[in-house]
Amino acid sequence: MEIVTDMDDMMLDELSEIWDDIRENYDTSNNSAYDRTVLDCAADLAADPGGDSAYAWAIGLVMMAPYLTWLPSAGVAQQAVTALEAADRALRDRSCPHSSHPYESHEDAADEDLAGLLPALADETADWNEERPRDEWRCPRNAAGFARIALDIVHPGSATDIPPRLPLEAKDSISTLSALLNGYPKPWTDINDEISSQASELSSAAPADRAGRLMVVRAVTWYAVSGMVRAKSVLDHLVRAVEEALPHFTDPHCAHDGHPALPGSAPNAAELGILLSSAGGREIYERGRIASGRNAPIDAVVCPVLMADVADKTLAVLRKRRDELFGERDTSHADAEYLRADGRLDIGKLVERTDHKSWNEEYADDLGLWAARRHGESADDRDRTVLLLVAHQAMKISYPSPPLSVVRGVLATMRAVAAAPLPAECPHGDEHPVVRRAEFRAGMAHFWAPEEFPPDEDSRSAESWTCPRFAAAVAEETIRDLAGLYEEDELADAS
């Protein structure tokens, strides 16, 4: 086999395997073995940037370039870039008999084939089954093209005459956000930081990238307002970013007959936004659109008129849910739902809504806070008992967890009940009610309205339901359930 050059007596097929391992496992930092391999390859290219071996070293650096976008040791990336730039200068204008070269159609998915191709490139006697002839691959102008591909991986957008690539950071973001927005974040993902980082990306976006970044914020907003995020600062950051971006989309008119519907799925919406947030991504979108005949032209997708509407709607959602999750939550509307026309509790509706079913999750937060507040206003022992139990059960049903605005109000009630003086012994002879799903709900209905709901074999006396020691036990369990959801300084209003 003809060896292109010698590097510590290792054959090119061995080197290509090492380079490919770095390509596949690039996401590491300050890896001395990786650093040494990159530097050796760059040194060979720099030693003779216009030589016959340049194509091998340029392709090797294409394979290892992803590592250079991560966290190599100081100076490693710059030495590789310097060697690649020298090779490009030396080779790109060489005369050749070819009308085209492999680099012109080499997309990033084909990088995984380079390790298997390199040894056969160097060995004239090896079988060659590639679509493009060996001499085109070894052509100096092709080597220069691959040098520019490597440079574009390290510095996205630095080359314009190569197939477009999505920056590796963008690919990582798509993967991270897809997992997060599908409800299965990667173990190392800090959810608050990841969502806040999208606000930062919007705030610092270049004009051409701003529409895409707004789309990403639109996508993460749906997750942020769902209750999965318990830090108000995250929503504040998103609000500020969209407020700052909105004036950039002030053109009230456009030439479009209409605008495309943006993806309704958060992962898909995020992916589209990230794709449109870089020059390479936008070119990939346009090439795909033209090839498939589907999707709207990019100017319609990022139209300022459409983006202004997206910003307005995103802001409206963020502000409304921020107030609901962290502000003074209004529960006055619940009176019409949970009180009868005569002002008494609608026990049937309350029993129905305290059933631990998924369809009751949407009511749980407002119901729990409403019940806790009304408990403090009521002087009727039966009402207070039912309201305390409803607040307790609603907190168990709340999904994913009750927001700060709800926890504050419920804890205020529960802490007051738990702190009340207790009799040394229970004033009743039977056991306390069992707060357990069907038995509890049927028993609570009979306790509050015995004339409407007949007793069953598990019914307890009215005295056991109104027992202060029972109330304290329920309150203490609720306090334990809510403990740790928020810091005490955030819950100051509940103390």
Secondary structure, DSSP 4 states (H G I P E B T S, - for coil): ---S--BTTB-HHHHHHHHHHHHHT---BS-HHHHHHHHHHHHHHHHSTTSTTHHHHHHHHHHHHHHHHSBPPTTHHHHHHHHHHHHHHHHTT---S-S--GGGG--GGGGGGHHHHHHHHH-TTS----SS-HHHHHSHHHHHHHHHHHHHHHSTTS-SSS-----HHHHHHHHHHHHHHTT---TT--HHHHHHHHHHHHHT--GGGHHHHHHHHHHHHHHIIIII---HHHHHHHHHHHHHHGGGG-----S-S--PPPPSSHHHHHHHHHHTTSHHHHHHHHHHHHHHS-S--HHHHT-HHHHHHHHHHHHHHHHHHHHHHHS----TTHHHHHB-TTSSB-HHHHHHHTS--GGGHHHHHHHHHHHHHHHHH---HHHHHHHHHHHHHHHHH-SS---HHHHHHHHHHHHHHHHS---SS-SSSSPPPP--HHHHHHHHHHHH-TTTS---TT---HHHHS-HHHHHHHHHHHHHHHTTSS-TTTTGGG-
